Every structure is written in structure tokens, then in C-alpha cells.
Amino acid sequence: MGEGITATHAARWTGNRRCGRAAWLALLLALLLAPLLPGSTARAQDSTAILGRRPQLAVARVRVDGVPAESPLDRHQQRRLRLCYEHALHRNAHVAGTVRLNWVVGTDGTVTESTGRADASSGLTVVAACMARVVQWRRFASRARPVRAEVRLDLSTSAVPDPG
């Protein structure tokens, strides 16, 4: 049985199975608008605030063809990598560790090979696979020859400060 609210659950709450989709939409709309209503004490929160932890993604080491280099990952790319980590935090709020990403950039700038590795005991194997898929779609500048890149990412969480 999956988690979350389904149309069947919403229909049961309303007592009418035929209006399941409408009830589900009404419930979703109510949940989204509740923080905006006057006098509401509820605050809109992102997933990290709900977890009480903020995901931290630090580029620890970058090597291009075995030589230390600047990170080839821009802000947008790092944000997409962080999303992979956030999904894992929803399953286990204490998952942390190191992920190693390796990829090969072909002469046309496309990633021809991409792998992600993490210790099985860290619980980050799914995160590493997700990050490898993110890097697979990255486009780099054209090269005279294929280039191999390796990035080590340290993943951890920090407490979200109490706003009030």
C-alpha cells in the first residue's frame, strides 16, 4: 500500500466515491491555500523545513583526466543534484556520506558514460544513481578528445534554524 493521499482516501472522507477526483482536488487546494488565508497560523514550508534539516552538498574534489580542476557543475546542476539527495532524505532523514561521480565527455560535448558510486552502508546508492542520470544529460563544450571527469560530493544535513 503506497503512502500519501489518493482519490479513494479523499472520496472516503467525503463519503462519496463518485466524486473522488473532485474531493481530492478540493483537499489539495485547501492544503495549498491554508497558509494564505487571513488569520492562519500555518506557514508554507519547503520539504527541508518539514524535515527540520537542510541538505548540504559540497563539492569536495574535482579531477579532469586525473588532474585537479575547477568544478564543471554550475549552480543549476548542483541544485538538480541536491534534489536527488532531498528525495533520499524523505525516506531516511539521517542519510549522509560521500558520492563519487565519474563521467566521460565525448568530442561533441555530450556525456557518453556516467556512473555514480557510494558505500552501500551509507544508504546513498539510490542517490548516486540519480545523480549519475542528472550528469548524463549535462552538455559540455566540444573537445578535441574525450575527457574523463571525477567529482566527489560530500552530502550532509544541517539543522534548519527556528524562524520564530
DRENTIGU-594719 format. One record per residue: residue number from 1; residue in one letter; y negated, x, z of N, C-alpha, C, CB in turn. Coordinates in steps of 0.001 Angstrom, whole numbers, plus 524288, in hexadecimal, padded with zeros to 5 digits. Last residue first. Glycine has a CB too. Example, Ala and Ser with C-alpha at 12.3 -4.5 7.8 and 13.67 -1.06 7.14 Angstrom:
// residues 2
num/residu/nY/nX/nZ/caY/caX/caZ/cY/cX/cZ/cbY/cbX/cbZ
2/S/808CA/83232/81BA8/80424/83566/81BE4/7FFE2/83264/81EBE/80256/83704/8165D
1/A/8163A/83386/81E78/81194/8300C/81E78/80CE4/83390/81E78/81179/82C2C/82356
// end
This chain:
// residues 164
num/residu/nY/nX/nZ/caY/caX/caZ/cY/cX/cZ/cbY/cbX/cbZ
164/G/784CA/82B08/83880/78169/8281E/83C05/7824E/8298C/84168/7821A/82280/83B71
163/P/78B45/830CE/83232/785EC/82FD4/83076/78280/82D29/83486/78603/82C98/82BA7
162/D/7932E/83B34/835BB/7920E/835C1/8370B/78C58/834A2/835A7/79327/8349E/83CFD
161/P/79804/84392/82B9C/794A7/8429F/83022/7938C/83CD4/830DF/78F8A/84597/82F8D
160/V/7A51A/8453B/828C8/7A05E/842C3/826E2/79CF4/841B8/82BA8/7A193/83D96/823BF
159/A/7ABC1/85158/829D3/7AA6A/84C4A/82C1A/7A555/84A50/829C9/7A9FB/84CAC/83216
158/S/7B203/8566B/81E8C/7AE7C/8571F/822FF/7AD03/851B5/824E9/7A97B/85A6B/8217D
157/T/7BD7E/85BC0/818A2/7BA00/8576B/819CC/7B680/858ED/81E5F/7BD20/8525C/81B08
156/S/7C173/863A0/80D9B/7C163/86257/81338/7BDDF/85D8B/813E7/7BF5E/86725/816AB
155/L/7C647/86C8C/804AB/7C524/86710/805BD/7C577/86609/80B93/7C8EE/86375/802C0
154/D/7C329/87690/7FC77/7C478/87564/801E3/7C2A1/86FDA/80304/7C1EC/8796D/805C2
153/L/7C818/87ABE/7F07F/7C4B7/87709/7F331/7C6A6/8763D/7F8B8/7C47D/871CC/7F043
152/R/7C825/88467/7E725/7CA65/882D1/7EC2E/7C66A/87F6F/7EEF0/7CBEF/887AA/7EFA0
151/V/7CAAF/88568/7D9D1/7C6DF/883DC/7DDCA/7C9D9/88256/7E2B0/7C355/87F41/7DBD8
150/E/7CC18/88C9B/7CE6E/7CE94/88B19/7D357/7CA47/889EF/7D748/7D259/88F7D/7D566
149/A/7CDCD/88CE9/7C08B/7CA6D/88C73/7C525/7CDA7/88AC0/7C9D5/7C5EB/88889/7C426
148/R/7CF10/89399/7B4C4/7D1E0/8915E/7B933/7CE3B/89168/7BDF6/7D70E/8947C/7BA58
147/V/7CB99/8915C/7A7AE/7CA03/8937C/7ACBF/7CD09/890A7/7B103/7C3FB/892EE/7AD9C
146/P/7CDCA/894D5/79A36/7CED1/8917B/79EC9/7CD7F/8944D/7A3E4/7D497/88FBC/79EDA
145/R/7C293/89A07/79348/7C825/89A1E/7949B/7C8F9/89686/7994A/7CA16/89FD6/795D2
144/A/7B898/89716/79187/7BB19/89A31/78D6E/7C0FE/89A6A/78E4F/7B8C9/89FC4/78D46
143/R/7B574/889BA/794E6/7B68C/88F33/79635/7B903/891F8/79187/7BA33/88F91/79B0A
142/S/7AC6D/87F5D/7978A/7B05C/881D9/79432/7B0C9/887A5/7957E/7AEFF/88119/78E5A
141/A/7AAA4/87A6A/7A491/7A891/87CAC/79FBF/7AD02/87F32/79CA9/7A435/880BE/7A0F4
140/F/7B2CE/86F95/7A8EF/7AFF6/8747D/7A9A7/7ADC8/8764E/7A465/7B392/878C1/7AC13
139/R/7B5B1/863BA/7AEC7/7B49A/86666/7A9D4/7B136/86B21/7AAF9/7B1DE/862AC/7A5D2
138/R/7BFB9/85D90/7B60D/7BAE4/860AB/7B5FA/7BA55/86366/7B0BB/7BAD9/864BB/7BA7B
137/W/7C93D/858E6/7B720/7C575/85660/7B3A3/7C046/8593E/7B34C/7C47E/850E1/7B56A
136/Q/7CE54/85F09/7BE67/7D08D/85EAC/7B924/7CC9F/85C63/7B545/7D586/85B55/7B936
135/V/7C96F/85D15/7C7BA/7C803/861E2/7C4F3/7C9F1/861A9/7BF4D/7CA4C/866BB/7C7C4
134/V/7CEAE/853CD/7CA61/7C8FB/853D4/7C9B8/7C757/8588E/7C679/7C62F/853E2/7CF1B
133/R/7D8EF/85753/7CB70/7D7B3/85391/7C74D/7D1D5/8535D/7C63F/7D9B3/84E1D/7C8C7
132/A/7D7A6/85DA7/7D431/7D94E/86019/7CF46/7D828/85C72/7CAAF/7DF39/8617E/7CF71
131/M/7D565/85613/7DB96/7D158/859D7/7DA1B/7D2AD/85C93/7D502/7D095/85DE1/7DE6C
130/C/7DF2E/8512C/7DC43/7DA95/84E30/7DAA8/7D64B/851DE/7D8B9/7D88C/84ACE/7DF38
129/A/7E523/8597D/7E045/7E673/8572E/7DB2E/7E1D3/8541A/7D8FC/7EB45/85398/7DBAB
128/A/7E02D/85AF7/7E9EE/7E04F/85F3C/7E620/7E17F/85D23/7E0A8/7E469/8635C/7E7B7
127/V/7E267/85165/7EEB8/7DCF5/852D8/7EDB4/7DCC3/85717/7E985/7DA3C/854BD/7F2CC
126/V/7ED16/8523B/7EFD9/7EB04/84E0E/7EC88/7E55C/84F3D/7EB0F/7EB66/848B4/7EF53
125/T/7ED64/85AA0/7F6EA/7EFCF/85B2D/7F1C6/7EDDD/856FE/7EDF9/7F5C1/85AE2/7F243
124/L/7E9A7/85ACE/8010C/7E5D7/85AE1/7FCD7/7E840/85B48/7F766/7E22D/85F4E/7FDA5
123/G/7EF6A/85C26/809F0/7EE9C/856D4/80821/7EADB/85672/8038F/7ECA8/8538D/80C81
122/S/7F257/865B2/80DB5/7ECE9/86421/80E92/7EBDF/85E81/80CF4/7E949/867BA/80B9F
121/S/7FC75/867CB/80AC2/7FB9D/86636/8102B/7F60B/86451/81130/7FCDA/86AB5/813C4
120/A/7FB69/86B67/800AB/7FDB2/86634/80176/7FCAC/8643D/806FC/8039A/86652/80063
119/D/7EFB7/87174/7FCEF/7F44F/8719A/80047/7F64D/86C12/8011F/7F310/87442/8058D
118/A/7EC69/86FB1/7EF6A/7EB0C/86F60/7F4F7/7F013/86FC5/7F80E/7E809/86A30/7F64A
117/R/7E75A/870C5/7E28B/7EB58/87203/7E669/7E915/8718B/7EBE5/7ED8B/87789/7E580
116/G/7E60D/86C5C/7D59E/7E3E9/86C6C/7DAE0/7E84D/86D64/7DEB5/7E10B/86745/7DC23
115/T/7E355/86FEE/7C863/7E6F7/86F02/7CCB1/7E406/86F3B/7D1DC/7EB7A/8730E/7CCA2
114/S/7E1E1/86EDF/7BAE6/7DF51/86E1E/7BFF0/7E36C/86CFF/7C416/7DB44/8699E/7BFAB
113/E/7DEEA/872B1/7AE13/7E2D5/87299/7B240/7DFF1/87234/7B76D/7E671/87795/7B218
112/T/7D661/871BC/7A7C9/7DB81/8711B/7A562/7DFD8/870B6/7A96B/7DC97/87598/7A1BC
111/V/7CA34/86CAF/7A764/7CE0A/86EB5/7AB1B/7D372/86D97/7A8D7/7CD5C/86C2C/7B0B5
110/T/7C1E9/870AD/79CD6/7C4F1/86CBF/79FA1/7C8D1/86F64/7A34D/7C7D3/86923/79BC3
109/G/7BD3B/8787E/7971E/7BAA8/876C3/79BE7/7BD91/8728C/79EE6/7B561/874D4/79AA2
108/D/7C275/87CF1/78EF5/7BEDE/878AD/78DAD/7BC1D/87669/79277/7C1CC/87464/78AE6
107/T/7C918/88410/793A6/7C4B1/8861A/7909A/7C0BF/881E0/78F33/7C6AC/888AB/78BA9
106/G/7CC2B/87E9B/7A075/7CD4A/8805A/79B2C/7C865/88228/7985C/7CFE1/87C09/7981D
105/V/7CDC6/881DF/7AD47/7C9FF/87FB4/7A999/7CB27/88201/7A446/7C43C/880DD/7AB51
104/V/7D6A6/87EAB/7B6EA/7D5B6/88212/7B26E/7D208/87F34/7AEBC/7DAF6/8839C/7AF9C
103/W/7D6B0/87E5C/7C4EC/7D67E/87BFC/7BFCD/7D557/88016/7BBAE/7D269/877A8/7BFA5
102/N/7D9C1/87B4D/7D1EF/7DA11/87F29/7CDBA/7D9B8/87C40/7C897/7DF39/88278/7CE0D
101/L/7D624/8794F/7DED9/7D631/87724/7D991/7D64F/87BA0/7D5AE/7D15F/8738B/7D898
100/R/7DABA/877A8/7EB4F/7D9BD/87B97/7E743/7DA49/878F6/7E1F2/7DD96/8805B/7E7C5
99/V/7D644/87309/7F745/7D86D/871A3/7F22B/7D6ED/875EF/7EE60/7D666/86C28/7F040
98/T/7D840/872C9/804D6/7D660/875A2/80047/7D939/873C4/7FB65/7D71D/87B90/80104
97/G/7D4F4/868BB/80E2D/7D7A3/86D7D/80C8B/7D521/86FE3/807C0/7DD56/86C5C/80B78
96/A/7D7FC/85C0B/8137C/7D458/86052/81258/7D77E/86512/810A7/7D0DA/861A4/81734
95/V/7D8E7/84F7F/818D5/7DAC9/8531A/814DF/7D682/8571D/813A3/7DC75/8501C/80FDB
94/H/7D675/847AE/81FBD/7D680/84D0A/821C0/7D85A/85107/81DC2/7D9E8/84D5A/82682
93/A/7D764/83DBA/81BC8/7D223/83F8D/81D1F/7D1F5/84542/81EE0/7CFE9/83C2B/8215D
92/N/7DE61/839A0/811B2/7DF1D/83CD8/81650/7D9EA/83F67/8179C/7E37B/84103/81576
91/R/7DA81/83299/80A53/7E000/83246/80BEF/7E0F9/83528/81107/7E38B/83478/807AF
90/H/7D054/83599/8093A/7D165/8301B/80A6E/7D701/82F64/80C46/7D05B/82CA9/805A1
89/L/7D155/83FD9/80628/7CF83/83ECD/80B7C/7D054/8391C/80D02/7C9C0/8403B/80C05
88/A/7D3D9/83EB9/7FBB3/7D7E2/84099/7FF51/7D657/83F7E/804F8/7D8D6/8467F/7FE8D
87/H/7CA21/83B9F/7F7F1/7CE98/83814/7F779/7D2F9/839B1/7FB29/7D099/837F5/7F1D1
86/E/7C45A/844BA/7F9CB/7C32A/83FF5/7FCBA/7C7A8/83C0B/7FC78/7BE2A/83D72/7FAA5
85/Y/7C893/84B8F/7F25C/7C96A/84C9B/7F7E4/7C868/847B8/7FB2A/7C5E4/85114/7F9B8
84/C/7C4D3/846FA/7E948/7CA7F/847A1/7E9EF/7CBC7/84862/7EFBC/7CC88/84C5F/7E6A9
83/L/7BA2E/84817/7EB2B/7BC7A/842D8/7EB1E/7C267/84317/7EBB1/7BB07/83FFA/7E60F
82/R/7B8D1/852BE/7E99E/7B858/850AB/7EEF2/7BAAA/84B2D/7EF4F/7B291/85097/7F0AA
81/L/7B959/85326/7DED9/7BD7E/8559C/7E1E9/7BD79/85387/7E77F/7BCDA/85B97/7E1E9
80/R/7AFFE/84E1F/7DC81/7B4E6/84BBC/7DAD4/7B988/84E0F/7DDC7/7B5A7/84C6F/7D4EE
79/R/7A926/85585/7E0A6/7A925/85033/7E2CE/7AE3A/84D69/7E152/7A452/84D0D/7E0CB
78/Q/7AB04/85DFD/7DA36/7AC6D/85E60/7DFBE/7AC8D/85903/7E251/7A897/861EF/7E2A0
77/Q/7A6D4/859EA/7D0E5/7AC60/85B2B/7D12D/7AE24/85B7F/7D6E1/7AD85/8605B/7CE4F
76/H/79C4E/8593B/7D3AA/79F29/85488/7D208/7A506/85564/7D296/79DCA/85310/7CC54
75/R/799DE/863C6/7D583/79992/85FE2/7D9B6/79CC2/85B04/7D880/793ED/85E5C/7DAB0
74/D/7A363/86BE5/7CEA0/79E23/86A00/7CFC7/79E5E/865D2/7D409/79B84/867CE/7CACA
73/L/7AB41/876B6/7CF00/7AB17/87124/7D035/7A58C/86F81/7D19C/7AEDD/86FD5/7D4B3
72/P/7AC48/88133/7CE33/7AB76/87E5F/7C94E/7AAF7/87877/7CA1C/7AFEA/87F7E/7C593
71/S/7A659/889D9/7D706/7A970/88514/7D673/7A843/8826B/7D13B/7A858/8814E/7DB03
70/E/7A678/8974E/7D2F1/7A3C2/892B0/7D4ED/7A732/88DE8/7D400/79E4D/89202/7D240
69/A/7B152/8A01C/7D5D1/7AD35/89DDB/7D289/7AA8D/89960/7D563/7AF74/89BF4/7CD46
68/P/7BA54/8AAC7/7D5F4/7B70E/8A700/7D8CE/7B285/8A523/7D56C/7B4F2/8A972/7DDE5
67/V/7C46B/8AB1B/7CC6C/7BF92/8AD83/7CE4E/7BC64/8A96B/7D140/7BC54/8AFDB/7C9AD
66/G/7CCC7/8A61A/7C7C2/7CDCC/8A9B4/7CC12/7C908/8AC41/7CE6C/7D153/8ADCC/7CA4C
65/D/7C836/89F1C/7C0BE/7CB5E/8A37B/7BEC5/7CC08/8A7BD/7C2EB/7C8D6/8A5D0/7B9D5
64/V/7C08D/89BF1/7CADD/7C12A/89AE9/7C54F/7C39F/89FBD/7C2EB/7BBD0/89988/7C2A0
63/R/7C0CC/89670/7D74C/7C239/89AEB/7D411/7C2DD/8990B/7CE74/7C758/89D97/7D617
62/V/7BB36/892AE/7E30F/7BB93/8919B/7DD77/7BCED/896AD/7DAB5/7B661/88F3C/7DB49
61/R/7BC87/88CF0/7EF81/7BD2B/89184/7EC28/7BDBB/88FC7/7E683/7C1F3/894CD/7EDDB
60/A/7B8C0/883D6/7F471/7B984/8889E/7F779/7B9E7/88D76/7F40C/7BE60/88826/7FAC5
59/V/7B141/87977/7F42B/7B3A2/87CFF/7F064/7B3FD/8824E/7F30A/7B068/87D45/7EB1D
58/A/7B3C0/86F0A/7FC95/7B11A/87412/7FBF8/7B415/87767/7F80D/7B09E/876F3/8014A
57/L/7B1C0/862C4/8004B/7B47B/8659F/7FC3E/7B16E/86A9E/7FB52/7B50F/86252/7F71B
56/Q/7B35A/85985/80A06/7B0BA/85E64/8089C/7B41D/8612D/8049B/7AFBA/861EE/80D87
55/P/7B174/84C3D/80D54/7B496/85042/80ABC/7B146/854F3/80929/7B749/84DFC/805EF
54/R/7AEA3/847BF/819BD/7AC4E/848DF/814A6/7AF86/84D31/81212/7A664/84A84/81531
53/R/7B355/83D53/821B0/7B3A9/842C3/82012/7B11B/84358/81AB8/7B96E/844A9/81FF3
52/G/7B414/8330A/82372/7B1AC/83627/8278A/7B1BF/83BF5/82659/7B45E/8352A/82CA0
51/L/7B79B/82C07/81C63/7BB6E/82FA1/81E94/7B938/832BE/82328/7BD5A/83353/81A62
50/I/7AE20/82797/81A20/7B22E/8245D/81C72/7B649/827CE/81EFE/7B4AF/820CB/81854
49/A/7A923/82FDE/81575/7A717/82DEC/81A6B/7AB20/82A8C/81D29/7A20A/82AD2/8198E
48/T/7AEFC/830E8/80C78/7AF08/8352E/81036/7ACF2/83370/81582/7ABD7/839C1/80E26
47/S/7AD17/827E4/806CA/7B251/828BA/808E8/7B265/82D0A/80D04/7B618/82A0C/80489
46/D/7A075/82328/80B0F/7A413/82523/8072F/7A940/82650/809D7/7A1DD/82A0D/80471
45/Q/79B4B/81713/80F94/79D37/81C4A/8109D/7A09C/81E15/80C21/7A03E/81C78/815C0
44/A/79180/80E9C/81353/794B4/8104F/80EED/79641/815F7/80FF8/791B6/80FBB/8098D
43/R/79290/808F6/81FE6/79012/80CBE/81C77/793BB/80DEF/817F5/78E9B/811CC/81F75
42/A/79024/7FD66/82734/793BE/800A7/8242A/7909D/80448/820A7/7978A/7FD3B/820DE
41/T/7894D/7F6D2/82B69/789B7/7FBE5/82E05/78D6A/7FF86/82B22/78B8C/7FB33/833A5
40/S/78052/7EE8F/8251F/78599/7F0B8/8253C/7858D/7F600/827F1/787D6/7F138/81FA8
39/G/77690/7EABC/823BC/778CE/7EA4D/828F2/77E45/7EC84/8295B/778DF/7E4BF/82A96
38/P/77895/7E757/8167C/774F4/7E81F/81AD0/777AF/7E754/8200B/7704B/7E465/81A56
37/L/782B4/7EE18/80F68/7808C/7E947/8117F/77CDA/7EA6A/81604/784EB/7E5A1/81342
36/L/7878B/7F72D/80C7E/7825C/7F635/80A64/77FBE/7F15E/80CA4/782AB/7F5B6/8049F
35/P/7919F/7F7AC/8106E/78DC2/7FB59/8127F/78833/7FA3D/810A7/78F3D/800D0/810FA
34/A/79641/7EF37/80A4B/7956E/7EECA/80FF0/79173/7F2BF/81209/79A94/7EF80/812C0
33/L/798C6/7F0F8/7FFEB/7937C/7EF3A/80131/79251/7EF0B/80703/79296/7E9F7/7FEED
32/L/7A347/7F403/7FFFD/79F5D/7F771/7FDB5/799D9/7F5FE/7FF54/79FC9/7F75A/7F7DD
31/L/7A83D/7EB85/804AA/7A8A4/7F0AF/80716/7A478/7F467/8050B/7AE0A/7F2FD/80621
30/A/7A5D0/7E3A8/7FD79/7A3F4/7E33F/802DD/7A417/7E890/80597/7A745/7DF46/805EC
29/L/7AB3E/7E74D/7F4AF/7A59C/7E6C7/7F47E/7A348/7E685/7FA01/7A41A/7E1EC/7F15E
28/L/7B57E/7E663/7F87D/7B368/7EB77/7F6FD/7AD74/7EB65/7F6E2/7B58A/7ED17/7F1A9
27/L/7B618/7DB87/7F9D5/7B6C4/7DF02/7FE47/7B47C/7E45D/7FD28/7BC85/7DF7D/7FFAF
26/A/7B4C3/7D83D/7EF7C/7B104/7D69A/7F37A/7B14C/7DA20/7F843/7B201/7D0EE/7F50E
25/L/7BD9E/7DCBE/7EADE/7B866/7DE65/7E933/7B43D/7DCE8/7ED35/7B710/7DBFC/7E3E7
24/W/7C54E/7D706/7F027/7C52C/7DCBB/7F0A3/7BFCD/7DECA/7EF22/7C96E/7DF46/7ED32
23/A/7C318/7CD0C/7ECC7/7C29E/7CE43/7F256/7C23E/7D422/7F327/7C746/7CC09/7F567
22/A/7C550/7CE12/7E224/7C001/7CCAF/7E3C1/7BF25/7CE07/7E97E/7BEF7/7C6D4/7E2D1
21/R/7D018/7D048/7E2C3/7CC80/7D40C/7E063/7C6E2/7D2FD/7E217/7CCEB/7D3DA/7DA66
20/G/7D412/7C70A/7E7F8/7D4BD/7CC51/7EA03/7D0D8/7D038/7E7DC/7DA1A/7CE2D/7E8E1
19/C/7D479/7BC6E/7E6D8/7CF5B/7BEED/7E65F/7CF8B/7C482/7E86C/7CB31/7BBC6/7E952
18/R/7DEBA/7B9C0/7E8BB/7DCB8/7B946/7E36B/7D76A/7BBE8/7E2C4/7DC51/7B393/7E1EB
17/R/7E0A6/7BA4E/7F365/7E2A8/7BE75/7F00B/7E060/7BE46/7EA8E/7E886/7BE21/7EFBF
16/N/7D92B/7B801/7FDF2/7DA16/7B5F3/7F8B4/7DBCB/7BA64/7F521/7D51F/7B33B/7F686
15/G/7D5E8/7BC1B/80738/7D97E/7B7BD/8076D/7DABB/7B574/8021D/7D754/7B39C/80AD5
14/T/7D02F/7C4FC/80844/7CD45/7C04A/806DA/7D0B5/7BB6E/806FA/7CADF/7C0EC/80177
13/W/7D7FF/7CBE2/80AD4/7D3B2/7CB3B/80E7F/7D09F/7C644/80D44/7D015/7D004/80E5D
12/R/7DE25/7CB42/801F0/7E048/7C964/806EC/7DBE8/7C86A/80AD5/7E43A/7CD5D/8092C
11/A/7D76C/7CFE8/7FACF/7D8D7/7CA6E/7FA21/7DB13/7C82C/7FF26/7DCC4/7C9D4/7F5AE
10/A/7D739/7DA1C/7FEA8/7D265/7D70A/7FEB4/7D393/7D13C/7FE26/7CEBA/7D8D4/7FA4F
9/H/7E1A8/7DCFD/7FCC3/7DF96/7DCE8/80216/7DABA/7D983/80272/7DE57/7E272/803ED
8/T/7E1AC/7DC33/7F1CD/7E520/7D8D6/7F4E3/7E342/7D87D/7FA81/7EAC2/7DADE/7F4B9
7/A/7DADA/7E3FD/7EEDC/7D953/7DE8E/7EDD7/7DCB1/7DACD/7F0FC/7D9C2/7DD4C/7E7F9
6/T/7DAC0/7ED5A/7F974/7DC3D/7EB7F/7F446/7DA67/7E5EA/7F3A4/7E238/7EBE6/7F36D
5/I/7D64B/7F818/80050/7D5C5/7F279/7FFB8/7D73B/7F10E/7FA22/7D021/7F09D/80112
4/G/7DF1E/80241/804C9/7DA5B/80021/80296/7DA93/7FA39/8020D/7D94D/80291/7FD5C
3/E/7EB60/8080E/800E7/7E741/8070A/804A9/7E2A3/80495/801E4/7E59C/80C16/8077B
2/G/7F7AC/802CA/7FC51/7F2FA/80600/7FBF3/7EEFF/80488/80011/7F091/80584/7F695
1/M/8049B/80352/80000/80000/80000/80000/7FB2C/8037B/80000/7FFFE/7FC3C/804C8
// end
